[in-house]
């Protein structure tokens, strides 16, 4: 279960703020848009510092522990192998105490 710094952020995560547990990242996006959101470091409602996102660390660990066949290639093509389930959730970073 995700803990939020305030009820407003909890509500916003159902509307226009996305929380991606596999990367521990918050981003603001336009509802209905297929574009990626803009990562945020502070809650737009209460000003609390949000946990550091783990986007780069996730890719680094996947490359180091699993290999490049689990990452998209330089042209953006899908990886050759599917990621283990732990990397699709917050399990990987909790297990590593990040």
N, C-alpha and C positions, 0 to 999 in steps of 0.2 A: 504494500500500500504506500502510495506516495504521500509524503508530508509536504504541506504547503505553508508558506510563511504567513498567509492571511486568507480569509474566506473569499476575498475579491479575486485573488489569483486562482484559487480553486475553481471559482465560477468561470473565470476567463478561459481556463484550460478546456472548458467545454464549448467555447465560442470562437475565440480568435487567437489564443495563445496555445501553442503546441508544446507538450512535454514529451520528449522522446527518451524513454527509460534506458534504452540500449546505449545511449550516448550521454545520458544525464544532462540533456540540453533543453533549454526553453527557447522558443522562437515565436515571434509575432508573424502572422500570415494573414492574407486576405481570404476570408471564408469563400469556399468554392473555387479557389485558385489552385492550379497544379504547380505553381511556383514554390520554391523553397522559401521558408520564412527567414527573417533576420534574427540571428541569435541575440539574446539579451542577457546581461549579467546582473541586472538589478530588477526587482519587482516594480512594475510601473505603477503599482497602487500604494504600497507601503514603503518602498525604497529599500527594502532588505536586500543585502547581497545574496545572490543565488549561488548554489554550489557550482564550482568550476565544472564546465562541460568537459566531457572526455572524448570528444570527437577524434582528435588526433591520436590520443593514447589508444583508443580502440583499434584504429587502423594499424598503428605500430605494433600492438600486441598480436593482432591477427597475422600480420606479416612475419613477425619473429617466431611465433609459436606454431602457426599452421602453414605458412608459405604463401607465395604470391598467387597461386592458383585459386585462392579464396578471395582475391580482390579483383575489382574491375580492371580491365587493361587500360592503357593510355588513351585509347579511343572511346572509352566509356562502355565497352561491351561487358556484358554480365560475366561474373566469375565462372571459371570452369567447374568449381566445386561449390556445393552449398554449405553455408556456414553452420557450424554446430548450434544447437538450440540456445546454449548459454549466451552466445553473442547476439542473439535476437532480443534479449531482455536485459534486465539489470543484473542478472546472475554473475556475469563475467567480472564486473567491477566490484561487486560486493564480495565475491570470492577472493579477490586480490586486495581487498581492503583499501580501495581507492576512494 
